[in-house]
Amino acid sequence: MHEALNIDLAALINNLPGMAFRCSNDTDLTIEYASRGSIPLLGYEPGELIRNKAFRKIVHEEDQCRNKAVLNGLSIWSPKYLLIYRIRTARGEDKWVREEGQAIFSKDGGFKAIEGLLTDITDQKLIELELERENSRLKSSMGQRFRLERLIGKSDVMQEVYDLILKLAANDASVIITGESGTGKELAAHAIHALSARNQHPLIPVNCGAIPESLLEREFFGHSKGSFSGATADKPGYLDLADGGTLFLDEVGEISLNFQTKLLRSLDGIGHTPIGGRLPRTSDFRLITATNRDLKDLVRQGKMREDFFYRINVVPLEMPPLRDRSGDIPLLIEHFLENRQNQDAIRDIPPHLRMQLETYSWPGNVRELKNVIDRYLTLGKLQFADIFPSIAGNLPEEENMEEGPGLLQSVENHERKQIIKALAHCRWKKGETAGYLGITMRTLQRKLKKHDLK
């Protein structure tokens, strides 16, 4: 009876999803017993482990110290333990394992051995580590709240945009980015992609308004060799190129009704067939679209299919116009000054011009501001009558600028006071001061020199 019970118990242990074991509590944790689960888990026969391998010899060296600390803390009153660590297989690979066991004590209280079960958790652990890296990356991005990826701004409305982008980056839902021209819709799409799990694959941007109707199908679906005159080789379409990554459709409201129907099939996972091809293809991509048009109005006018509208309009993200975040204009100006490729061209903008830049309504938004700064850095001056005809009459003429030294000096004095106040707040730590003011260290150093602040 006892013999049959022992045979059944041995069969049960050998069929466990993992390796049952017993080790002596010596320096190397000599293996006294190992079940046949050692073969799929570690690639060793039980006898080979018992004869040639001590337990500590196959545990990853970075995990040794923590494992020892846990085992040294076991006692008669607290004999059970749980460990998660890496172990080296016969093929030289590292696997993550979960070890659940119990210390065995003699009658006199001596720590004799360990009995436990090892199970493979490599796949689960790798997912956890990837999530930890992703969370760390997102938290790092949140640390610099005056910017997120290539988006610049510290206003309340931009903080809300940053928060939403971080949430969108953590999932795979389709996003539609709305806003006026020049507000940074493509930069927002790049930020969502860069912070997402798809960032190892490409983001494929497509300007839908720039593709002729006759070429839409070829550009999106690709074509096969010989499908038309000049098709000397197979060519992938935008859907193929975006596989694994993100497809960004800018000016999505310009897509014709006819092509919306064909594209909708692909977006719903039915697949697409290249021109001249026979077999349909599928592509796994995240969809981000952008528009400055009222898509609901296009649906009402019959210029957009309702089912296409609902397919792309899953999570909306609205980019605010620059006039609604005027407090970000100084930060944007400094950013554009600093990011010219020709660093020798960097120069401060005179206070009277800066005041006009900071109070202008900027109907062309951030793009218009960038173009104006680029023009200033190229020409060394700004002709406001050419750039801003609507406010040109309110600007002082160059030759009359000497008449207002009091105004210019007051602007300089105000900037100096603000820098001193920020330095005092940050205990004269330049790095913290630059962050507090929302400018770069290079800009702060330049302003410290200008105002003779040491």
TAJOVEN-V275789 format. One record per residue. N is the residue number from 1. RES is the residue in one small letter. SS is DSSP state (2 for helix, 1 for strand, 0 for the rest). D_LAST is the distance of its C-alpha to the last C-alpha in whole Angstrom. Layout:
# TAJOVEN-V275789
N & RES & SS & D_LAST
N & RES & SS & D_LAST
This chain:
# TAJOVEN-V275789
1 & m & 0 & 92
2 & h & 2 & 89
3 & e & 2 & 89
4 & a & 2 & 89
5 & l & 2 & 86
6 & n & 2 & 84
7 & i & 2 & 85
8 & d & 2 & 83
9 & l & 2 & 80
10 & a & 2 & 79
11 & a & 2 & 80
12 & l & 2 & 78
13 & i & 2 & 75
14 & n & 2 & 75
15 & n & 0 & 75
16 & l & 0 & 72
17 & p & 0 & 69
18 & g & 0 & 67
19 & m & 1 & 68
20 & a & 1 & 69
21 & f & 1 & 68
22 & r & 1 & 69
23 & c & 1 & 67
24 & s & 1 & 67
25 & n & 0 & 65
26 & d & 0 & 64
27 & t & 0 & 61
28 & d & 0 & 61
29 & l & 0 & 63
30 & t & 1 & 66
31 & i & 1 & 68
32 & e & 1 & 71
33 & y & 1 & 72
34 & a & 1 & 71
35 & s & 0 & 72
36 & r & 0 & 73
37 & g & 2 & 70
38 & s & 2 & 68
39 & i & 2 & 70
40 & p & 2 & 68
41 & l & 2 & 65
42 & l & 2 & 64
43 & g & 0 & 67
44 & y & 0 & 69
45 & e & 0 & 72
46 & p & 2 & 72
47 & g & 2 & 74
48 & e & 2 & 72
49 & l & 2 & 69
50 & i & 2 & 71
51 & r & 2 & 72
52 & n & 2 & 69
53 & k & 0 & 66
54 & a & 1 & 64
55 & f & 2 & 62
56 & r & 2 & 59
57 & k & 2 & 59
58 & i & 2 & 59
59 & v & 1 & 56
60 & h & 0 & 52
61 & e & 2 & 50
62 & e & 2 & 47
63 & d & 2 & 50
64 & q & 2 & 52
65 & c & 2 & 49
66 & r & 2 & 49
67 & n & 2 & 53
68 & k & 2 & 54
69 & a & 2 & 52
70 & v & 2 & 54
71 & l & 2 & 57
72 & n & 2 & 57
73 & g & 0 & 56
74 & l & 0 & 60
75 & s & 0 & 62
76 & i & 0 & 66
77 & w & 0 & 65
78 & s & 0 & 62
79 & p & 0 & 63
80 & k & 1 & 62
81 & y & 1 & 59
82 & l & 1 & 58
83 & l & 1 & 55
84 & i & 1 & 54
85 & y & 1 & 53
86 & r & 1 & 53
87 & i & 1 & 57
88 & r & 1 & 58
89 & t & 0 & 61
90 & a & 0 & 64
91 & r & 0 & 62
92 & g & 0 & 59
93 & e & 0 & 57
94 & d & 1 & 55
95 & k & 1 & 56
96 & w & 1 & 55
97 & v & 1 & 57
98 & r & 1 & 58
99 & e & 1 & 60
100 & e & 1 & 62
101 & g & 1 & 64
102 & q & 1 & 65
103 & a & 1 & 65
104 & i & 1 & 69
105 & f & 1 & 69
106 & s & 0 & 72
107 & k & 0 & 75
108 & d & 0 & 73
109 & g & 0 & 69
110 & g & 0 & 68
111 & f & 1 & 66
112 & k & 1 & 69
113 & a & 1 & 68
114 & i & 1 & 66
115 & e & 1 & 67
116 & g & 1 & 66
117 & l & 1 & 65
118 & l & 1 & 63
119 & t & 1 & 62
120 & d & 1 & 61
121 & i & 0 & 58
122 & t & 2 & 56
123 & d & 2 & 56
124 & q & 2 & 55
125 & k & 2 & 52
126 & l & 2 & 51
127 & i & 2 & 51
128 & e & 2 & 49
129 & l & 2 & 46
130 & e & 2 & 46
131 & l & 2 & 45
132 & e & 2 & 43
133 & r & 2 & 41
134 & e & 2 & 41
135 & n & 2 & 40
136 & s & 2 & 37
137 & r & 2 & 36
138 & l & 2 & 36
139 & k & 2 & 34
140 & s & 2 & 31
141 & s & 2 & 32
142 & m & 2 & 32
143 & g & 2 & 28
144 & q & 0 & 26
145 & r & 0 & 28
146 & f & 0 & 26
147 & r & 1 & 28
148 & l & 1 & 31
149 & e & 0 & 32
150 & r & 0 & 32
151 & l & 1 & 32
152 & i & 1 & 29
153 & g & 0 & 28
154 & k & 0 & 28
155 & s & 0 & 30
156 & d & 2 & 33
157 & v & 2 & 35
158 & m & 2 & 34
159 & q & 2 & 33
160 & e & 2 & 37
161 & v & 2 & 37
162 & y & 2 & 35
163 & d & 2 & 38
164 & l & 2 & 41
165 & i & 2 & 40
166 & l & 2 & 39
167 & k & 2 & 43
168 & l & 2 & 44
169 & a & 2 & 43
170 & a & 0 & 45
171 & n & 0 & 48
172 & d & 0 & 50
173 & a & 0 & 51
174 & s & 0 & 52
175 & v & 1 & 49
176 & i & 1 & 49
177 & i & 1 & 46
178 & t & 1 & 46
179 & g & 0 & 44
180 & e & 0 & 44
181 & s & 0 & 43
182 & g & 0 & 40
183 & t & 0 & 38
184 & g & 0 & 38
185 & k & 2 & 41
186 & e & 2 & 41
187 & l & 2 & 38
188 & a & 2 & 39
189 & a & 2 & 42
190 & h & 2 & 40
191 & a & 2 & 38
192 & i & 2 & 41
193 & h & 2 & 43
194 & a & 2 & 40
195 & l & 0 & 39
196 & s & 0 & 43
197 & a & 0 & 46
198 & r & 0 & 47
199 & n & 0 & 44
200 & q & 0 & 45
201 & h & 0 & 48
202 & p & 0 & 47
203 & l & 1 & 46
204 & i & 1 & 48
205 & p & 1 & 47
206 & v & 1 & 50
207 & n & 1 & 50
208 & c & 2 & 54
209 & g & 2 & 54
210 & a & 2 & 54
211 & i & 0 & 57
212 & p & 0 & 60
213 & e & 2 & 63
214 & s & 2 & 65
215 & l & 2 & 62
216 & l & 2 & 61
217 & e & 2 & 63
218 & r & 2 & 63
219 & e & 2 & 59
220 & f & 2 & 59
221 & f & 2 & 62
222 & g & 0 & 62
223 & h & 1 & 65
224 & s & 0 & 68
225 & k & 0 & 69
226 & g & 0 & 71
227 & s & 0 & 71
228 & f & 0 & 71
229 & s & 0 & 71
230 & g & 0 & 68
231 & a & 0 & 67
232 & t & 0 & 67
233 & a & 0 & 65
234 & d & 0 & 64
235 & k & 1 & 61
236 & p & 0 & 59
237 & g & 0 & 58
238 & y & 2 & 55
239 & l & 2 & 57
240 & d & 2 & 57
241 & l & 2 & 54
242 & a & 0 & 52
243 & d & 0 & 55
244 & g & 0 & 52
245 & g & 0 & 49
246 & t & 1 & 49
247 & l & 1 & 51
248 & f & 1 & 48
249 & l & 1 & 51
250 & d & 1 & 49
251 & e & 0 & 51
252 & v & 2 & 53
253 & g & 2 & 55
254 & e & 2 & 56
255 & i & 0 & 59
256 & s & 0 & 62
257 & l & 2 & 65
258 & n & 2 & 67
259 & f & 2 & 64
260 & q & 2 & 63
261 & t & 2 & 66
262 & k & 2 & 66
263 & l & 2 & 62
264 & l & 2 & 63
265 & r & 2 & 65
266 & s & 2 & 62
267 & l & 2 & 60
268 & d & 0 & 63
269 & g & 0 & 63
270 & i & 0 & 66
271 & g & 0 & 65
272 & h & 1 & 65
273 & t & 0 & 67
274 & p & 0 & 66
275 & i & 1 & 68
276 & g & 0 & 71
277 & g & 0 & 71
278 & r & 0 & 73
279 & l & 0 & 71
280 & p & 0 & 68
281 & r & 1 & 65
282 & t & 0 & 63
283 & s & 0 & 59
284 & d & 0 & 57
285 & f & 0 & 53
286 & r & 1 & 51
287 & l & 1 & 52
288 & i & 1 & 49
289 & t & 1 & 50
290 & a & 1 & 48
291 & t & 1 & 49
292 & n & 0 & 48
293 & r & 0 & 52
294 & d & 0 & 54
295 & l & 2 & 56
296 & k & 2 & 58
297 & d & 2 & 59
298 & l & 2 & 60
299 & v & 2 & 62
300 & r & 2 & 64
301 & q & 0 & 64
302 & g & 0 & 66
303 & k & 0 & 63
304 & m & 0 & 62
305 & r & 0 & 64
306 & e & 2 & 63
307 & d & 2 & 64
308 & f & 2 & 61
309 & f & 2 & 59
310 & y & 2 & 59
311 & r & 2 & 59
312 & i & 2 & 55
313 & n & 0 & 54
314 & v & 0 & 54
315 & v & 1 & 50
316 & p & 1 & 48
317 & l & 1 & 44
318 & e & 1 & 43
319 & m & 0 & 40
320 & p & 0 & 39
321 & p & 0 & 38
322 & l & 2 & 35
323 & r & 2 & 36
324 & d & 2 & 36
325 & r & 2 & 33
326 & s & 2 & 31
327 & g & 2 & 28
328 & d & 2 & 27
329 & i & 2 & 27
330 & p & 2 & 23
331 & l & 2 & 23
332 & l & 2 & 26
333 & i & 2 & 25
334 & e & 2 & 22
335 & h & 2 & 24
336 & f & 2 & 26
337 & l & 2 & 24
338 & e & 2 & 22
339 & n & 0 & 26
340 & r & 0 & 27
341 & q & 0 & 29
342 & n & 0 & 28
343 & q & 2 & 24
344 & d & 2 & 24
345 & a & 2 & 25
346 & i & 0 & 22
347 & r & 0 & 21
348 & d & 0 & 20
349 & i & 0 & 22
350 & p & 0 & 23
351 & p & 2 & 22
352 & h & 2 & 26
353 & l & 2 & 27
354 & r & 2 & 25
355 & m & 2 & 26
356 & q & 2 & 30
357 & l & 2 & 29
358 & e & 2 & 28
359 & t & 2 & 31
360 & y & 0 & 34
361 & s & 0 & 36
362 & w & 0 & 36
363 & p & 0 & 40
364 & g & 0 & 40
365 & n & 2 & 37
366 & v & 2 & 34
367 & r & 2 & 36
368 & e & 2 & 36
369 & l & 2 & 32
370 & k & 2 & 32
371 & n & 2 & 34
372 & v & 2 & 33
373 & i & 2 & 29
374 & d & 2 & 31
375 & r & 2 & 33
376 & y & 2 & 30
377 & l & 2 & 28
378 & t & 2 & 32
379 & l & 2 & 32
380 & g & 0 & 29
381 & k & 0 & 30
382 & l & 0 & 32
383 & q & 0 & 36
384 & f & 2 & 36
385 & a & 2 & 40
386 & d & 2 & 40
387 & i & 2 & 38
388 & f & 0 & 39
389 & p & 0 & 42
390 & s & 0 & 42
391 & i & 0 & 39
392 & a & 2 & 39
393 & g & 2 & 40
394 & n & 2 & 38
395 & l & 0 & 35
396 & p & 0 & 34
397 & e & 0 & 35
398 & e & 2 & 33
399 & e & 2 & 34
400 & n & 2 & 34
401 & m & 2 & 30
402 & e & 2 & 30
403 & e & 2 & 31
404 & g & 2 & 29
405 & p & 2 & 26
406 & g & 2 & 25
407 & l & 2 & 25
408 & l & 2 & 23
409 & q & 2 & 20
410 & s & 2 & 21
411 & v & 2 & 20
412 & e & 2 & 17
413 & n & 2 & 16
414 & h & 2 & 18
415 & e & 2 & 16
416 & r & 2 & 12
417 & k & 2 & 14
418 & q & 2 & 15
419 & i & 2 & 12
420 & i & 2 & 10
421 & k & 2 & 14
422 & a & 2 & 14
423 & l & 2 & 11
424 & a & 2 & 13
425 & h & 2 & 16
426 & c & 0 & 15
427 & r & 0 & 13
428 & w & 0 & 10
429 & k & 0 & 12
430 & k & 2 & 11
431 & g & 2 & 15
432 & e & 2 & 16
433 & t & 2 & 14
434 & a & 2 & 15
435 & g & 2 & 19
436 & y & 2 & 18
437 & l & 2 & 18
438 & g & 0 & 20
439 & i & 0 & 18
440 & t & 0 & 18
441 & m & 2 & 15
442 & r & 2 & 15
443 & t & 2 & 15
444 & l & 2 & 12
445 & q & 2 & 10
446 & r & 2 & 12
447 & k & 2 & 11
448 & l & 2 & 7
449 & k & 2 & 8
450 & k & 2 & 11
451 & h & 0 & 9
452 & d & 0 & 6
453 & l & 0 & 4
454 & k & 0 & 0
